[in-house]
Amino acid sequence: MEASTIGILGFIIALLLILVRVPVAIAMGLVGAIGFGIINGFDSVAFVMGAAPFESVFPYTLSVVPLFLMMGVFASHAGLSSSLFRGVNAFVGHFKGGLAMASIGACAGFGAICGSSLATAATMCRVTLPEMRRHGYDDSLSSAAIAAGGTLGVLIPPSILLVIYGLLTEQSIGRLFAAALIPGLLATLLYMGAVAVQVRRNPELGPAARKYSWSERFETLREIRAVVGLFALVIGGIYIGLFSPTEAAAVGAFGAIVMAVARKAITKSVFWECMRETAQMTGMIFLILIGAAVFNYFIETTNLPQLLISAVGEAGLSPITVLLLLMVFYIILGCFMDALSMILLTVPFVFPLISALGLDPIWFGVLLVTVAELGLITPPVGMNLFIIQGVAGNMRLETVAKGVVPFLIADIIRLAILILIPGLVLWLPSITAF
């Protein structure tokens, strides 16, 4: 059997194992080790298993992962989510659907200091869902708004997915962060637009809340100035070249701890709980990286990337056609896989194709994370849907899934805009200090 055929079978087997809930790290590592042994002899597997784990986690730049995770964990425990919701609600809550819009805006703000979609969705659900229920909001609209808003945590910097993509493809993390700012703002506005369209058609879905006075609005803004300041320090520092991404992550983590202490939200037990959460999430991500590294050794020996490039060249497909086909592929794959697994499994052989076609890797990275967002709210595996159902406690999954349809349409519109107007992604990176 040819190496390329073994490679295709290996990819399919890894995908099937993940779909039947075998842990991603084990599925990729097991298939990678066995596949490599079949092609190169099982005596060489010991070398791969010795080298791959070390090589996948030793780079200094990987320290941004636990540091940004720590930043998000301490920010969550500091109660910043409530302040963000009150701040946005003071300005838009008096509109029909305003509380749902405020939830989305608060998710965007929290995502800017968290970087995790699941943490953003879970945290904001505890804060905003009870308030929307108290005002008579339809569960379908309120839960879906939080689920969709939670996806902003994987796009708005600092994004763990963008960090992983940058490390896999050797792209500047700072440029990726800059590239994601405008798409993140566009996503927030389109999600709010999806709420506005729904309540315009059926005002009973989201009744208007009370209108705040300007003095009350300025008071709520004072509550969130620490959040704005931390985001400006971390992302602004990267943008102007004051910090490297790793240094910025350390500054952000320290700043989040200081904010939590200043708000008197940290006790000895809470501190160690935050450290445990950070270590747990870091260990999970690093274990997946190790599995992906073993799988990549296998993929490289099969020459699949080169064969894929040759097949596209012989088919005479234009770069934009290939890009559109890849987007469809990722949207379908996202219905059954989580975003991190999808990126780690496919980027090793997709990225060489992107490079060969002359497509900008920064642009493609933002598009990839954008379609990964769709997977977070797309049944049957949309993780944010399960998070909202779990936190809400007494809500059917079908209720959340039904409500996300308008937000999925907004995501498709956003993806089309970013493909048609690459400058929305590439303008900020072109004027950064990198």
MOCORFEN-V816628 format. One record per backbone hydrogen bond with DSSP energy under -1.0 kcal/mol. NH is the residue of the N-H (numbers start at 1). CO is the residue of the C=O. Records with the same first field share a line. If there is no record, write none. Layout:
NH=CO ; CO
This chain:
6=2
7=3
8=4
9=5
10=6
11=7
12=8
13=9
14=10
15=11
16=12
17=13
18=14
19=15
20=16
21=18
22=17
27=23
28=24
29=25
30=26
31=27
32=28
33=29
34=30
35=31
36=32
37=33
38=34
39=35
40=36
41=37
44=41
48=44
49=45
50=46
51=47
52=48
55=51
56=52
58=54
62=59
63=60
64=61
65=62
67=63
68=64
69=65
70=66
71=67
72=68
73=69
74=70
75=71
76=72
77=73
78=74
79=76
80=75
83=79
84=80
85=81
86=82
87=83
88=84
89=85
90=86
91=88
92=88
93=89
95=92
97=206
98=95
101=97
102=98
103=99
104=100
105=101
106=102
107=103
108=104
109=105
110=106
111=107
112=108
113=110
115=111
120=116
121=117
122=118
123=119
124=120
125=121
126=122
127=123
128=124
129=125
132=128
133=129
134=130
135=131
136=133
137=132
138=205
142=138
143=139
144=140
145=141
146=142
147=143
148=144
149=145
150=146
152=149
153=150
154=151
156=152
160=115
163=159
164=160
165=161
166=162
167=163
168=164
169=165
171=166
176=172
177=173
178=174
179=175
180=176
184=180
185=181
186=182
187=183
188=184
189=185
190=186
191=187
192=188
193=189
194=190
195=191
196=192
197=193
198=194
199=195
200=196
201=197
202=198
205=202
209=93
217=213
218=214
219=215
220=216
221=217
222=218
228=224
229=225
230=226
231=227
232=228
233=229
234=230
235=231
236=232
237=233
238=234
239=235
240=236
242=237
243=237
248=244
249=245
250=246
251=247
252=248
253=249
254=250
255=251
256=252
257=253
258=254
259=255
260=256
261=257
262=258
263=259
264=261
265=260
271=267
272=268
273=269
274=270
275=271
276=272
277=273
278=274
279=275
280=276
281=277
282=278
283=279
284=280
285=281
286=282
287=283
288=284
289=285
290=286
291=287
292=288
293=289
294=290
295=291
296=292
297=293
298=294
299=295
300=296
301=297
307=303
308=304
309=305
310=306
311=307
312=308
313=309
314=310
315=311
317=312
322=318
323=319
324=320
325=321
326=322
327=323
328=324
329=325
330=326
331=327
332=328
333=329
334=330
335=332
336=333
337=333
342=338
343=339
344=340
345=341
346=342
347=343
349=346
350=346
351=347
354=350
355=351
356=352
357=353
358=355
359=354
364=360
365=361
366=362
367=363
368=364
369=365
370=366
371=367
372=368
373=369
374=370
375=371
377=374
381=335
382=378
384=376
386=382
387=383
388=384
389=385
390=386
391=387
392=388
393=389
394=392
400=396
401=397
402=398
403=399
404=400
408=404
409=405
410=406
411=407
412=408
413=409
414=410
415=411
416=412
417=413
418=414
419=415
420=416
421=417
424=421
425=422
426=422
427=423
430=426
431=428
433=239
